[in-house]
Every structure is written in C-alpha cells, then in structure tokens.
C-alpha cells in the first residue's frame, strides 16, 4: 500500500471514534396506565378538557387553554414550584376519548425536557376504564454529557411522576364521585 493511502487510513482511523461518539440523544418512552372502576364517559368528563388537567393533577397550581379543545390550542401549566410550561394541542377526538399534544416552549425548571410529544387516551375495559398517558421525551440538555438534572433519567423520572400522580388522582376523583 502506498504512503498516500496509509496516511488516509490513519486519518480515518482517528476520526471514526469521534464520529460514533457524536450521536444525539435518543427519545425516552414514558408510559403510565391505570385502571379506573368508572365508565369511560365519566372519566372523560373529568379528564377530557385539555385545559383542565390541574383539576386532577396536584403537581399543578393551574392550567389554562387558549382555545379549549380545538387543535392548535395552547395551554399553560403552572407547577407547584411556580414554573410555567406551554403545551400545544395537535389533535382532539372526543369520540375516541383521546388527545395528542406536545411541548410548545421548553422550561427545564418545570420538566427537564427539551421537547416531548404526548398521547392521552381512555379506553373501555370489563371493569370500567383504562387510562394511558404516554410520551416520547428528549432530555433537557441534548449535549453528549448532560448534567444529572437534565439527563435521560431526569426527564423520565419527572414525566413518570407527573403522569402517575395525575392518574392516581384521576382514579380517586372518578371512583369517588359516583
């Protein structure tokens, strides 16, 4: 092999490890579900309002939507720590008891994510309803070595806490208001 080619291979051998290390973050899947001993319509009457999530998730001080349940509506969530987060409604299907939304503007002090998309769905079961709240979220710092407060585990833990708290309180509210 000529010196010209050996030099090219040497440079390539040095660069390849850097290229393979330079990947971006991977989306984290967060899925929380709960069984509720109440009919879908009753659960939907509580949780189907895009702007009303603070009525059944105590991690929020308030929530308000700009245009109700219309796709394109934005809601502002104010968390117990006073931090606000904007979310945008992408689709809303009352007949299917489902809506989809995404983070509008990041606020890592509210949720340590740079972006996320979410599906909220209620389906009928033999015993009442199943509520599924699932998300694909990216950590708050998308660099290769994020600080602990903005890494994959931080966003996963924060979203799981938010979803599971809300679902537990939704269950209590739906089952106790019969």
Phi and psi in degrees as GROMACS dihedral restraints (atoms count N, CA, C in turn):
[ dihedral_restraints ]
;  ai    aj    ak    al  type     phi  dphi    fc
    3     4     5     6     1   -73.8    20    10
    4     5     6     7     1   159.9    20    10
    6     7     8     9     1   -61.1    20    10
    7     8     9    10     1   -33.1    20    10
    9    10    11    12     1   -61.0    20    10
   10    11    12    13     1   -44.8    20    10
   12    13    14    15     1   -73.6    20    10
   13    14    15    16     1   -36.2    20    10
   15    16    17    18     1   -61.8    20    10
   16    17    18    19     1   -38.9    20    10
   18    19    20    21     1   -64.3    20    10
   19    20    21    22     1   -41.2    20    10
   21    22    23    24     1   -63.6    20    10
   22    23    24    25     1   -42.3    20    10
   24    25    26    27     1   -67.0    20    10
   25    26    27    28     1   -34.8    20    10
   27    28    29    30     1   -64.5    20    10
   28    29    30    31     1   -43.8    20    10
   30    31    32    33     1   -64.4    20    10
   31    32    33    34     1   -44.0    20    10
   33    34    35    36     1   -60.9    20    10
   34    35    36    37     1   -41.3    20    10
   36    37    38    39     1   -63.1    20    10
   37    38    39    40     1   -32.4    20    10
   39    40    41    42     1   -77.0    20    10
   40    41    42    43     1   -34.6    20    10
   42    43    44    45     1   -80.9    20    10
   43    44    45    46     1   -36.8    20    10
   45    46    47    48     1   -54.3    20    10
   46    47    48    49     1   -46.2    20    10
   48    49    50    51     1   -60.6    20    10
   49    50    51    52     1   -34.5    20    10
   51    52    53    54     1   -67.7    20    10
   52    53    54    55     1   -39.2    20    10
   54    55    56    57     1   -65.5    20    10
   55    56    57    58     1   -42.4    20    10
   57    58    59    60     1   -70.7    20    10
   58    59    60    61     1   -24.1    20    10
   60    61    62    63     1   -83.8    20    10
   61    62    63    64     1   -13.3    20    10
   63    64    65    66     1   -92.3    20    10
   64    65    66    67     1    36.4    20    10
   66    67    68    69     1   -86.3    20    10
   67    68    69    70     1   157.1    20    10
   69    70    71    72     1   -87.0    20    10
   70    71    72    73     1  -177.2    20    10
   72    73    74    75     1   -70.6    20    10
   73    74    75    76     1   155.5    20    10
   75    76    77    78     1  -102.6    20    10
   76    77    78    79     1   148.2    20    10
   78    79    80    81     1   -67.7    20    10
   79    80    81    82     1   141.9    20    10
   81    82    83    84     1   -97.8    20    10
   82    83    84    85     1   131.5    20    10
   84    85    86    87     1   -95.4    20    10
   85    86    87    88     1   124.9    20    10
   87    88    89    90     1  -120.8    20    10
   88    89    90    91     1   122.2    20    10
   90    91    92    93     1  -134.1    20    10
   91    92    93    94     1   122.8    20    10
   93    94    95    96     1  -125.2    20    10
   94    95    96    97     1   135.8    20    10
   96    97    98    99     1  -133.0    20    10
   97    98    99   100     1   157.2    20    10
   99   100   101   102     1  -150.1    20    10
  100   101   102   103     1   145.2    20    10
  102   103   104   105     1   -93.3    20    10
  103   104   105   106     1   134.3    20    10
  105   106   107   108     1  -126.1    20    10
  106   107   108   109     1   129.1    20    10
  108   109   110   111     1   -83.1    20    10
  109   110   111   112     1    64.7    20    10
  111   112   113   114     1  -156.6    20    10
  112   113   114   115     1   149.9    20    10
  114   115   116   117     1   -65.0    20    10
  115   116   117   118     1   153.4    20    10
  117   118   119   120     1   -52.4    20    10
  118   119   120   121     1   -44.3    20    10
  120   121   122   123     1   -60.3    20    10
  121   122   123   124     1   -37.4    20    10
  123   124   125   126     1   -69.6    20    10
  124   125   126   127     1   -43.1    20    10
  126   127   128   129     1   -66.2    20    10
  127   128   129   130     1   -41.9    20    10
  129   130   131   132     1   -63.1    20    10
  130   131   132   133     1   -36.0    20    10
  132   133   134   135     1   -61.4    20    10
  133   134   135   136     1   -29.0    20    10
  135   136   137   138     1   -86.8    20    10
  136   137   138   139     1   -47.2    20    10
  138   139   140   141     1  -101.2    20    10
  139   140   141   142     1    -4.9    20    10
  141   142   143   144     1   -78.2    20    10
  142   143   144   145     1    -7.6    20    10
  144   145   146   147     1   -87.1    20    10
  145   146   147   148     1   111.3    20    10
  147   148   149   150     1   -54.0    20    10
  148   149   150   151     1   -39.2    20    10
  150   151   152   153     1   -84.8    20    10
  151   152   153   154     1    -4.8    20    10
  153   154   155   156     1  -101.6    20    10
  154   155   156   157     1    15.3    20    10
  156   157   158   159     1   -60.2    20    10
  157   158   159   160     1   -27.9    20    10
  159   160   161   162     1   -68.7    20    10
  160   161   162   163     1   -13.9    20    10
  162   163   164   165     1   -73.6    20    10
  163   164   165   166     1   -16.1    20    10
  165   166   167   168     1  -138.3    20    10
  166   167   168   169     1    12.7    20    10
  168   169   170   171     1  -132.5    20    10
  169   170   171   172     1   105.5    20    10
  171   172   173   174     1   -71.1    20    10
  172   173   174   175     1    -6.3    20    10
  174   175   176   177     1   -72.8    20    10
  175   176   177   178     1    -8.3    20    10
  177   178   179   180     1  -109.3    20    10
  178   179   180   181     1   140.1    20    10
  180   181   182   183     1   -79.8    20    10
  181   182   183   184     1   -39.3    20    10
  183   184   185   186     1  -158.6    20    10
  184   185   186   187     1   163.1    20    10
  186   187   188   189     1  -152.3    20    10
  187   188   189   190     1   140.1    20    10
  189   190   191   192     1  -150.5    20    10
  190   191   192   193     1   135.9    20    10
  192   193   194   195     1  -105.0    20    10
  193   194   195   196     1   147.0    20    10
  195   196   197   198     1   -78.3    20    10
  196   197   198   199     1   -31.3    20    10
  198   199   200   201     1  -139.4    20    10
  199   200   201   202     1    41.2    20    10
  201   202   203   204     1    57.9    20    10
  202   203   204   205     1  -133.0    20    10
  204   205   206   207     1   -98.5    20    10
  205   206   207   208     1    17.7    20    10
  207   208   209   210     1   -81.1    20    10
  208   209   210   211     1   130.4    20    10
  210   211   212   213     1   -51.3    20    10
  211   212   213   214     1   136.9    20    10
  213   214   215   216     1   100.6    20    10
  214   215   216   217     1   -15.5    20    10
  216   217   218   219     1   -64.0    20    10
  217   218   219   220     1   147.8    20    10
  219   220   221   222     1  -116.5    20    10
  220   221   222   223     1   144.8    20    10
  222   223   224   225     1  -124.9    20    10
  223   224   225   226     1   150.1    20    10
  225   226   227   228     1  -112.8    20    10
  226   227   228   229     1   124.0    20    10
  228   229   230   231     1  -101.1    20    10
  229   230   231   232     1   131.3    20    10
  231   232   233   234     1  -112.9    20    10
  232   233   234   235     1   117.9    20    10
  234   235   236   237     1   -82.4    20    10
  235   236   237   238     1   166.2    20    10
  237   238   239   240     1   -58.1    20    10
  238   239   240   241     1   -28.7    20    10
  240   241   242   243     1   -81.8    20    10
  241   242   243   244     1     3.2    20    10
  243   244   245   246     1    89.9    20    10
  244   245   246   247     1    -7.5    20    10
  246   247   248   249     1   -78.8    20    10
  247   248   249   250     1   141.8    20    10
  249   250   251   252     1  -109.5    20    10
  250   251   252   253     1   150.1    20    10
  252   253   254   255     1  -140.4    20    10
  253   254   255   256     1   134.9    20    10
  255   256   257   258     1  -101.0    20    10
  256   257   258   259     1   136.9    20    10
  258   259   260   261     1  -130.7    20    10
  259   260   261   262     1   148.8    20    10
  261   262   263   264     1  -117.4    20    10
  262   263   264   265     1   131.4    20    10
  264   265   266   267     1   -81.4    20    10
  265   266   267   268     1   120.6    20    10
  267   268   269   270     1   -92.4    20    10
  268   269   270   271     1   -41.6    20    10
  270   271   272   273     1  -149.6    20    10
  271   272   273   274     1   152.0    20    10
  273   274   275   276     1  -145.1    20    10
  274   275   276   277     1   121.8    20    10
  276   277   278   279     1  -131.3    20    10
  277   278   279   280     1    95.3    20    10
  279   280   281   282     1   -63.4    20    10
  280   281   282   283     1   -34.9    20    10
  282   283   284   285     1   -65.2    20    10
  283   284   285   286     1   -35.0    20    10
  285   286   287   288     1   -93.4    20    10
  286   287   288   289     1    -2.1    20    10
  288   289   290   291     1    55.4    20    10
  289   290   291   292     1    53.5    20    10
  291   292   293   294     1  -148.9    20    10
  292   293   294   295     1   142.8    20    10
  294   295   296   297     1  -142.7    20    10
  295   296   297   298     1   155.0    20    10
  297   298   299   300     1  -127.6    20    10
  298   299   300   301     1   139.1    20    10
  300   301   302   303     1  -148.5    20    10
  301   302   303   304     1   172.4    20    10
  303   304   305   306     1  -146.0    20    10
  304   305   306   307     1   161.8    20    10
  306   307   308   309     1   -63.7    20    10
  307   308   309   310     1   133.3    20    10
  309   310   311   312     1   -89.8    20    10
  310   311   312   313     1   -55.2    20    10
  312   313   314   315     1  -133.5    20    10
  313   314   315   316     1   124.3    20    10
  315   316   317   318     1   -66.1    20    10
  316   317   318   319     1   147.4    20    10
  318   319   320   321     1  -147.1    20    10
  319   320   321   322     1    95.7    20    10
  321   322   323   324     1   -67.4    20    10
  322   323   324   325     1   -11.1    20    10
  324   325   326   327     1   -81.4    20    10
  325   326   327   328     1   -18.0    20    10
  327   328   329   330     1   -90.5    20    10
  328   329   330   331     1   -56.8    20    10
  330   331   332   333     1  -136.5    20    10
  331   332   333   334     1   126.0    20    10
  333   334   335   336     1   -76.1    20    10
  334   335   336   337     1    61.9    20    10
  336   337   338   339     1  -128.7    20    10
  337   338   339   340     1   147.3    20    10
  339   340   341   342     1   -89.2    20    10
  340   341   342   343     1   -26.7    20    10
  342   343   344   345     1  -167.5    20    10
  343   344   345   346     1   159.0    20    10
  345   346   347   348     1  -162.3    20    10
  346   347   348   349     1   158.3    20    10
  348   349   350   351     1  -128.6    20    10
  349   350   351   352     1   149.1    20    10
  351   352   353   354     1  -138.2    20    10
  352   353   354   355     1   144.8    20    10
  354   355   356   357     1  -121.9    20    10
  355   356   357   358     1   128.8    20    10
  357   358   359   360     1  -117.0    20    10
  358   359   360   361     1   122.9    20    10
  360   361   362   363     1  -142.3    20    10
  361   362   363   364     1   140.0    20    10
  363   364   365   366     1  -120.7    20    10
  364   365   366   367     1   128.6    20    10
  366   367   368   369     1  -127.5    20    10
  367   368   369   370     1   153.6    20    10
  369   370   371   372     1   -76.5    20    10
  370   371   372   373     1   144.3    20    10
  372   373   374   375     1  -131.8    20    10
  373   374   375   376     1   174.1    20    10
  375   376   377   378     1   -61.6    20    10
  376   377   378   379     1   -31.5    20    10
  378   379   380   381     1  -100.2    20    10
  379   380   381   382     1     2.4    20    10
  381   382   383   384     1   144.6    20    10
  382   383   384   385     1   -99.5    20    10
  384   385   386   387     1  -141.6    20    10
  385   386   387   388     1   153.8    20    10
  387   388   389   390     1  -121.1    20    10
  388   389   390   391     1   131.4    20    10
  390   391   392   393     1  -110.9    20    10
  391   392   393   394     1   129.2    20    10
  393   394   395   396     1  -119.1    20    10
  394   395   396   397     1   130.7    20    10
  396   397   398   399     1  -126.6    20    10
  397   398   399   400     1   111.7    20    10
  399   400   401   402     1  -133.1    20    10
  400   401   402   403     1   152.3    20    10
  402   403   404   405     1  -145.4    20    10
  403   404   405   406     1   153.6    20    10
  405   406   407   408     1  -115.7    20    10
  406   407   408   409     1   116.6    20    10
  408   409   410   411     1  -127.6    20    10
  409   410   411   412     1   146.8    20    10
  411   412   413   414     1  -109.5    20    10
  412   413   414   415     1   139.5    20    10
  414   415   416   417     1   -56.0    20    10
  415   416   417   418     1   160.0    20    10
  417   418   419   420     1   -66.0    20    10
  418   419   420   421     1   -32.6    20    10
  420   421   422   423     1  -114.3    20    10
  421   422   423   424     1   114.6    20    10
  423   424   425   426     1   -88.5    20    10
  424   425   426   427     1     8.2    20    10
  426   427   428   429     1   -71.6    20    10
  427   428   429   430     1   171.9    20    10
  429   430   431   432     1   -71.8    20    10
  430   431   432   433     1   -24.2    20    10
  432   433   434   435     1  -131.8    20    10
  433   434   435   436     1    74.4    20    10
  435   436   437   438     1   -70.3    20    10
  436   437   438   439     1   152.3    20    10
  438   439   440   441     1   -65.7    20    10
  439   440   441   442     1   158.3    20    10
  441   442   443   444     1   -55.1    20    10
  442   443   444   445     1   -37.3    20    10
  444   445   446   447     1   -71.9    20    10
  445   446   447   448     1   -11.6    20    10
  447   448   449   450     1  -127.0    20    10
  448   449   450   451     1    19.5    20    10
  450   451   452   453     1   -91.8    20    10
  451   452   453   454     1  -176.6    20    10
  453   454   455   456     1   -57.8    20    10
  454   455   456   457     1   -43.9    20    10
  456   457   458   459     1   -64.4    20    10
  457   458   459   460     1   -36.7    20    10
  459   460   461   462     1   -64.7    20    10
  460   461   462   463     1   -46.2    20    10
  462   463   464   465     1   -68.4    20    10
  463   464   465   466     1   -39.9    20    10
  465   466   467   468     1   -62.2    20    10
  466   467   468   469     1   -47.1    20    10
  468   469   470   471     1   -62.7    20    10
  469   470   471   472     1   -44.1    20    10
  471   472   473   474     1   -64.3    20    10
  472   473   474   475     1   -44.3    20    10
  474   475   476   477     1   -67.2    20    10
  475   476   477   478     1   -42.0    20    10
  477   478   479   480     1   -60.2    20    10
  478   479   480   481     1   -42.9    20    10
  480   481   482   483     1   -63.3    20    10
  481   482   483   484     1   -46.0    20    10
  483   484   485   486     1   -61.6    20    10
  484   485   486   487     1   -49.0    20    10
  486   487   488   489     1   -64.5    20    10
  487   488   489   490     1   -49.7    20    10
  489   490   491   492     1   -67.0    20    10
  490   491   492   493     1   -37.2    20    10
  492   493   494   495     1   -62.1    20    10
  493   494   495   496     1   -49.2    20    10
  495   496   497   498     1   -61.2    20    10
  496   497   498   499     1   -44.7    20    10
  498   499   500   501     1   -65.4    20    10
  499   500   501   502     1   -39.9    20    10
  501   502   503   504     1   -62.3    20    10
  502   503   504   505     1   -41.4    20    10
  504   505   506   507     1   -73.6    20    10
  505   506   507   508     1   -33.1    20    10
  507   508   509   510     1   -62.9    20    10
  508   509   510   511     1   -43.3    20    10
  510   511   512   513     1   -59.5    20    10
  511   512   513   514     1   -48.6    20    10
  513   514   515   516     1   -60.0    20    10
  514   515   516   517     1   -45.7    20    10
  516   517   518   519     1   -64.6    20    10
  517   518   519   520     1   -44.8    20    10
  519   520   521   522     1   -68.1    20    10
  520   521   522   523     1   -42.0    20    10
  522   523   524   525     1   -75.9    20    10
  523   524   525   526     1   -27.5    20    10
  525   526   527   528     1   -92.3    20    10
  526   527   528   529     1    -4.7    20    10
  528   529   530   531     1  -104.2    20    10
  529   530   531   532     1    26.2    20    10
